[in-house]
Amino acid sequence: MATEQASSNRERPIWVHNGWIMLFVLLGLLIGNIVFFIYTASHIERGAPPPLVFFLSILMFPVLIILMTGLFTLSLIPWLSNILM
């Protein structure tokens, strides 16, 4: 009797975009958001910026952190590369 084993583990080659540009964009947005938050927090007493702008800058912190977690690195040596699940 011949038995065949069905394997569900198959490697699929994938191609991803270079993330260096996105890393610099996200770091720039994060630094800009921190500066904007400090600026609006220091001027909110005077009534210069609307409070909505201040709260939008607070909401952007978790959004930027979540976007930064999507960046990943792979090893350049094939037999030492990471497995992405």
Buried (B, 14 or more C-beta within 10 A) or exposed (E): EEEEEEEEEEEEEEEEEEBEEBEEEBEEBBEEBBEBBEBBEEEBEEEEBEEEEBEBBEEBEEEBEEBBEEEEEEEEEEEEEEEEE
